[in-house]
Amino acid sequence: MILSTKQKQYLKGLAHSLKPVVLLGNNGLTEGVLAEIDNALNHHELIKVKVATTDREQKRLICDAIARETKALNVQLIGHNLVLYRESEEKKIRIPRG
């Protein structure tokens, strides 16, 4: 699924008031963290993940790996917060077309 700019802006607006549900600590990206992100996406569809690293390149690589491994869409990376979206079977969030 590819999101248009309008759809991404809609999801960013929904994510604005969300708090991070998963915090990436000193251990980095582990199987346990990926499982927790996967569970959160199944339950919420739209989540924030806090990536606590100051290295921009490392942060980008971690975010890309999370999106790839969870098959989620990277909606936004702002500061230390990554916003992810993955549609569930219940389709809790209705995204406008186009």
C-alpha positions as a printed NumPy array, in Angstrom:
array([[  0.   ,   0.   ,   0.   ],
       [  1.31 ,   3.416,  -0.96 ],
       [ -0.075,   6.525,   0.702],
       [ -0.633,   9.796,  -1.076],
       [  0.516,  13.067,   0.474],
       [ -3.062,  13.849,   1.506],
       [ -3.406,  10.452,   3.214],
       [ -0.082,  10.885,   5.033],
       [ -1.164,  14.316,   6.26 ],
       [ -4.414,  12.811,   7.543],
       [ -2.514,  10.117,   9.465],
       [ -0.048,  12.684,  10.839],
       [ -3.001,  14.65 ,  12.181],
       [ -4.38 ,  11.548,  13.89 ],
       [ -0.962,  10.676,  15.322],
       [ -0.327,  14.158,  16.71 ],
       [ -2.027,  13.452,  20.044],
       [ -0.651,   9.906,  20.413],
       [  2.01 ,   8.989,  22.943],
       [  4.771,   6.527,  22.005],
       [  3.667,   2.959,  22.783],
       [  7.125,   1.422,  22.311],
       [ 10.414,   2.91 ,  23.481],
       [ 13.656,   1.738,  21.878],
       [ 16.315,   1.749,  24.588],
       [ 20.016,   0.997,  24.83 ],
       [ 19.548,  -2.581,  23.61 ],
       [ 18.43 ,  -1.283,  20.223],
       [ 16.172,  -3.18 ,  17.861],
       [ 15.651,  -6.69 ,  19.241],
       [ 13.204,  -9.469,  18.393],
       [ 11.227,  -8.588,  21.524],
       [ 10.911,  -4.955,  20.487],
       [  9.804,  -5.965,  16.988],
       [  7.201,  -8.314,  18.461],
       [  5.887,  -5.528,  20.7  ],
       [  5.656,  -3.118,  17.741],
       [  3.866,  -5.809,  15.714],
       [  1.338,  -6.368,  18.523],
       [  0.757,  -2.628,  18.91 ],
       [  0.161,  -2.265,  15.159],
       [ -2.326,  -5.143,  15.214],
       [ -4.214,  -3.49 ,  18.031],
       [ -4.014,   0.214,  17.079],
       [ -3.052,   0.416,  13.358],
       [ -1.384,   3.811,  13.954],
       [  1.374,   4.049,  16.573],
       [  4.365,   6.099,  17.654],
       [  7.718,   4.523,  18.472],
       [ 10.39 ,   6.495,  20.323],
       [ 13.879,   5.837,  18.957],
       [ 16.402,   7.119,  21.486],
       [ 19.548,   7.671,  19.452],
       [ 21.276,  10.898,  18.496],
       [ 22.917,   9.565,  15.317],
       [ 20.624,  10.521,  12.419],
       [ 21.897,   7.855,  10.037],
       [ 21.533,   5.111,  12.638],
       [ 18.019,   6.373,  13.459],
       [ 17.054,   6.259,   9.779],
       [ 18.398,   2.698,   9.44 ],
       [ 16.493,   1.565,  12.542],
       [ 13.265,   3.144,  11.293],
       [ 13.634,   1.528,   7.877],
       [ 14.29 ,  -1.854,   9.51 ],
       [ 11.209,  -1.514,  11.744],
       [  8.985,  -0.649,   8.774],
       [ 10.415,  -3.514,   6.701],
       [ 10.192,  -6.162,   9.429],
       [  6.662,  -5.224,  10.551],
       [  5.421,  -4.554,   6.997],
       [  4.202,  -1.159,   8.177],
       [  4.291,   2.193,   6.429],
       [  6.608,   4.87 ,   7.739],
       [  4.28 ,   7.878,   7.969],
       [  6.629,  10.318,   9.667],
       [  9.909,  10.572,  11.534],
       [ 10.089,  13.735,  13.58 ],
       [ 12.676,  14.151,  16.285],
       [ 12.942,  10.82 ,  18.069],
       [  9.386,   9.747,  17.231],
       [  8.51 ,   7.409,  14.385],
       [  4.875,   7.179,  13.264],
       [  3.901,   3.829,  11.746],
       [  0.686,   2.695,  10.079],
       [ -0.407,  -0.799,   9.15 ],
       [ -3.98 ,  -1.606,   8.201],
       [ -5.571,  -4.381,  10.262],
       [ -8.411,  -6.696,   9.332],
       [-10.881,  -4.566,  11.329],
       [ -9.803,  -1.401,   9.437],
       [-10.222,   0.861,  12.459],
       [ -8.96 ,   3.968,  10.681],
       [-10.744,   5.163,   7.562],
       [ -8.222,   6.89 ,   5.331],
       [ -9.628,   9.298,   2.728],
       [ -9.077,   8.254,  -0.867],
       [ -6.409,   9.842,  -3.029]])
